[in-house]
């Protein structure tokens, strides 16, 4: 079974946090983003609210009239979706620049596949870099979960909000799951949780040890997947639709290094790995880029685009080494990465489409 390293990134009370950032006078107050409460007679629901408002029992999806009844002193603000969308676009750009391919699932939520980082420690370093970059550039916080599948990563990100990071390695997965409430599994709503409680099932550990027939009586055909999730068997990665737009490899050194032989050896390994994947998937790359990260999370990137797409290892090597020579200033390196993007997929019918000569890099 393939072991993914999936990251779930979730912005903390996103709309409310943007409003508070833009108006610091709101800091520390219960802030509610949603429809006009009209002194408790309004219609509509709470879009999101600050953690100060949640202390009064408010939550997303709650009728705005109920929110007013629970916390009439809250600051009620209508949503400004254009502003939130602009902030979201900048945040996702930050994430992509650091981590490469992502799956954005909402305005404030995304998944990343960091399997190529090899270790959970290295993935945690990438996630920490992302969190710090978002805080520095946008003044906002996010919570992160790192786990062997998307659903476990989402569960992990919920555990230590706000501004938390929870890492669940495959070895820690079952101990992580066993004591969580059954409702912690995404997709189990209040009604389903109540039905589980009525059946004497309170935790995910209980689900894992329950007869599958009992679960089928409650969830029907969905019972099998729920059973697999509870037993730590789910291994779903990103769900990006369509063909991949890039492939990459990265290596984080255990200690910062200025040794060119060590760095070049690492890059050579990544080049062979990437070229092998291009060959295996029968795809070509128009652009080759490298990423160098120095101490202090200083990251620099540079790329070169070919006149014709390629997967010739000699051309890729020449591009990578040329980029590295141009960029590296002999400072110690923390991380090195190589990326192929602008991927081109040959048409199996039009066989002559890719009958081109590989171009040399000038």
C-alpha positions in Angstrom: 0.0 0.0 0.0 1.4 3.4 -1.0 2.1 5.7 1.9 1.1 9.2 1.0 2.1 12.3 3.0 -0.9 14.5 2.6 -1.3 18.0 4.2 -4.6 19.7 4.9 -4.3 23.4 5.3 -7.3 25.3 6.7 -7.4 29.0 7.3 -8.6 29.9 10.8 -12.1 31.6 10.8 -11.1 33.0 7.5 -13.7 35.7 6.8 -13.7 36.9 10.3 -9.9 36.9 10.5 -9.6 39.0 7.3 -12.1 41.6 8.8 -10.2 41.7 12.1 -6.9 42.1 10.2 -8.3 45.0 8.2 -9.8 46.6 11.3 -7.6 45.9 14.3 -10.2 47.5 16.6 -12.2 44.3 16.2 -9.4 42.2 17.8 -10.6 40.3 20.9 -14.3 40.9 20.1 -16.9 38.3 19.1 -17.2 38.9 15.3 -19.8 37.3 13.2 -19.8 37.3 9.4 -23.3 36.8 8.0 -26.7 38.3 7.3 -28.1 41.3 9.2 -29.5 39.8 12.4 -32.2 42.6 12.6 -32.2 42.5 16.4 -32.9 38.8 16.4 -35.5 38.8 13.6 -33.2 38.5 10.6 -33.1 35.6 8.2 -30.0 33.9 6.9 -27.1 32.1 8.6 -23.7 32.7 10.1 -20.9 32.3 7.4 -18.2 32.2 10.0 -17.3 33.8 13.3 -14.3 34.6 15.4 -13.1 32.2 18.2 -14.4 34.8 20.7 -17.9 34.4 19.2 -17.6 30.6 19.3 -17.1 30.8 23.0 -20.8 31.8 23.2 -21.9 28.7 21.2 -22.0 30.4 17.8 -20.8 28.4 14.7 -21.0 28.4 10.9 -24.4 27.6 9.5 -26.3 28.7 12.6 -29.4 30.9 11.9 -28.3 34.5 12.3 -31.3 35.1 14.6 -30.1 32.4 17.0 -26.6 33.9 16.9 -28.0 37.2 18.0 -29.9 35.6 20.8 -26.8 33.9 22.1 -24.5 36.9 21.7 -26.3 40.2 21.0 -23.1 42.1 21.8 -21.3 40.5 18.8 -20.2 42.6 15.9 -22.2 41.5 12.9 -20.5 42.2 9.5 -21.9 41.3 6.1 -19.5 39.2 4.0 -17.2 40.9 1.4 -16.6 38.0 -0.9 -14.5 40.0 -3.4 -12.0 40.9 -0.7 -11.9 37.3 0.6 -11.4 35.9 -2.9 -8.4 38.3 -3.4 -6.8 37.3 -0.1 -7.5 33.6 -0.9 -5.8 33.9 -4.3 -2.7 35.4 -2.7 -2.6 32.7 0.0 -2.9 29.8 -2.5 -0.1 31.4 -4.6 2.1 31.4 -1.5 1.3 27.8 -0.9 2.0 26.8 -4.5 5.3 28.7 -4.6 6.5 26.7 -1.6 4.9 23.3 -2.1 4.1 23.0 -5.8 0.9 21.2 -6.8 -2.1 21.7 -4.5 -5.8 20.8 -4.5 -7.8 23.8 -3.5 -11.2 22.6 -2.2 -12.7 25.9 -1.0 -11.8 29.6 -0.6 -9.9 28.9 2.6 -8.9 25.2 2.4 -6.4 23.1 0.4 -4.7 19.8 0.3 -1.0 19.3 -0.6 0.8 16.1 -1.5 4.3 16.1 0.1 5.0 12.4 -0.5 8.2 13.4 -2.4 9.5 15.0 0.8 10.1 11.4 2.0 9.8 12.0 5.7 7.2 13.5 8.0 9.8 15.6 9.6 10.6 17.2 6.2 6.9 17.6 5.4 6.5 19.4 8.8 9.3 21.7 7.8 7.5 22.6 4.6 4.2 23.1 6.4 5.9 25.3 9.0 7.4 27.4 6.2 3.9 27.8 4.6 2.4 28.9 8.0 5.1 31.4 8.6 4.9 32.8 5.0 1.1 33.3 5.3 1.5 35.0 8.7 4.2 37.3 7.4 2.7 38.2 4.1 -1.0 38.2 4.9 -1.2 38.6 8.7 -3.4 35.5 9.0 -3.1 32.1 10.6 -3.9 28.6 9.5 -4.1 25.1 11.0 -2.4 22.2 9.4 -2.8 18.4 9.5 -0.3 16.0 8.1 -1.2 12.3 7.7 -1.2 9.3 5.3 -4.5 10.3 3.5 -6.6 13.3 2.9 -9.4 12.4 5.4 -6.9 11.8 8.2 -5.1 15.0 7.4 -8.4 16.9 7.6 -9.2 15.3 11.0 -5.7 16.2 12.2 -6.0 19.9 11.2 -9.1 20.2 13.3 -7.4 18.9 16.4 -5.4 22.0 17.5 -7.2 25.1 16.2 -6.3 27.9 15.8 -2.8 28.1 14.4 -2.0 24.5 15.1 -0.2 21.7 13.4 -0.8 18.0 14.0 1.3 15.3 12.5 0.0 11.7 12.3 2.5 9.2 10.8 1.3 5.8 9.7 2.7 4.3 13.0 0.7 6.8 15.0 -2.5 6.6 13.0 -4.5 4.0 15.0 -3.6 5.5 18.4 -4.7 8.9 17.0 -8.0 7.5 15.7 -9.1 5.2 18.5 -10.2 7.8 21.1 -11.6 10.4 18.8 -15.4 10.8 18.8 -17.2 9.1 15.9 -18.4 12.5 14.7 -14.8 13.6 14.1 -14.9 11.7 10.8 -15.8 14.2 8.0 -19.2 13.4 6.6 -20.8 12.1 9.8 -23.4 14.6 10.7 -25.5 15.1 13.8 -28.1 12.6 12.8 -25.6 9.9 11.9 -23.7 10.5 15.1 -27.0 10.2 17.1 -27.7 6.9 15.3 -24.3 5.6 16.2 -24.8 6.7 19.8 -28.1 4.8 19.9 -26.2 1.7 18.7 -23.6 2.2 21.6 -20.9 3.5 19.2 -19.2 6.6 20.6 -15.6 6.6 19.3 -13.8 5.8 16.1 -12.3 2.9 17.9 -15.9 1.6 18.5 -16.6 1.8 14.8 -13.5 -0.2 14.1 -14.6 -3.0 16.3 -18.3 -3.0 15.4 -19.8 -5.7 13.2 -20.0 -4.4 9.6 -23.7 -5.4 9.4 -24.5 -2.9 12.2 -22.8 -0.2 10.3 -24.6 -1.1 7.1 -27.9 -0.8 8.9 -27.0 2.8 9.7 -25.0 3.9 6.6 -25.9 1.5 3.9 -23.3 1.2 1.1 -21.2 3.8 2.8 -20.5 1.5 5.7 -17.5 -0.2 4.1 -15.6 3.0 3.5 -16.4 4.2 7.0 -15.1 0.9 8.4 -11.9 1.3 6.4 -11.4 4.8 7.7 -11.9 3.8 11.3 -9.4 0.9 11.0 -6.7 3.3 9.5 -6.9 1.7 6.0 -7.8 4.8 4.0 -5.0 6.0 1.6 -6.6 8.6 -0.6 -4.4 11.3 -2.0 -5.2 14.4 -4.0 -8.2 14.5 -6.3 -7.0 16.9 -8.8 -9.1 16.6 -11.9 -7.5 16.3 -15.3 -3.9 15.7 -16.0 -1.1 16.8 -13.8 0.5 20.1 -14.6 3.8 19.5 -12.9 6.0 17.0 -11.2 8.7 17.8 -8.7 11.2 16.4 -6.3 12.8 18.0 -3.2 15.4 17.1 -0.7 15.9 18.7 2.8 19.4 18.2 4.2 19.6 17.1 7.8 22.2 19.8 8.2 22.7 23.0 6.1 25.4 22.3 3.6 27.8 24.4 1.4 29.4 21.3 -0.1 28.7 21.5 -3.9 29.3 17.8 -4.4 26.6 17.0 -1.8 24.2 19.4 -3.4 24.9 18.2 -6.9 24.6 14.5 -5.9 21.2 15.2 -4.5 20.1 17.1 -7.6 21.4 14.2 -9.8 19.2 11.8 -7.9 16.1 14.0 -8.4 16.9 14.5 -12.1 17.0 10.7 -12.7 13.8 10.2 -10.7 11.9 13.0 -12.6 13.2 11.8 -16.0 12.0 8.3 -15.1 8.6 9.5 -14.2 8.4 11.5 -17.5 9.4 8.3 -19.3 7.0 6.1 -17.4 4.0 8.4 -17.9 5.0 9.2 -21.5 5.0 12.9 -21.0 7.3 15.8 -21.8 8.2 19.0 -20.0 8.4 22.5 -21.5 9.9 24.1 -18.4 12.5 23.0 -15.8 12.9 24.9 -12.6 14.8 24.6 -9.3 14.2 25.8 -5.8 16.9 26.6 -3.3 16.0 27.3 0.3 18.6 28.9 2.6 18.5 29.2 6.4 15.9 31.7 7.6 13.3 30.3 5.2 14.8 32.4 2.3 13.7 30.6 -0.9 14.7 31.4 -4.4 13.4 29.8 -7.6 14.4 30.0 -11.2 13.3 28.2 -14.4 14.1 27.8 -18.1 11.6 27.1 -20.9 12.6 25.1 -23.9 11.6 25.8 -27.5 10.3 22.2 -27.7 9.1 20.0 -24.8 11.6 17.4 -23.7 12.4 14.4 -21.5 16.0 14.0 -22.7 18.0 13.6 -19.5 21.0 15.4 -21.0 18.9 18.5 -21.7 17.3 18.3 -18.2 20.7 17.9 -16.6 22.2 20.9 -18.5 19.2 23.0 -17.5 19.3 22.2 -13.9 23.0 22.6 -13.5 22.9 25.9 -15.4 20.2 27.2 -13.2 22.0 26.1 -10.1 25.2 27.8 -11.2 23.4 31.0 -11.9 21.5 31.0 -8.5 23.8 29.6 -5.9 26.0 32.1 -4.0 27.9 29.5 -2.0 25.7 30.1 1.1 24.6 27.0 3.1 21.6 25.3 1.6 18.8 23.9 3.6 16.6 22.5 0.7 17.0 21.9 -3.0 14.2 21.1 -5.4 13.8 20.3 -9.1 10.5 20.8 -10.9 9.2 19.9 -14.4 6.1 21.8 -15.5 4.3 22.9 -18.6 3.8 19.1 -19.1 2.8 18.0 -22.5 0.9 14.7 -23.1 1.3 13.2 -26.6 -1.9 12.4 -28.5 -1.9 8.6 -29.1 -3.7 9.1 -32.4 -1.6 11.9 -33.9 1.7 10.1 -33.6 3.6 12.6 -35.6 2.7 15.5 -33.2 5.7 14.9 -31.0 8.1 13.8 -33.7 10.4 16.7 -33.0 14.0 17.3 -32.5 15.1 18.0 -28.9 16.4 21.5 -28.6 19.6 22.4 -27.0 19.8 25.0 -24.3 21.7 28.0 -25.4 
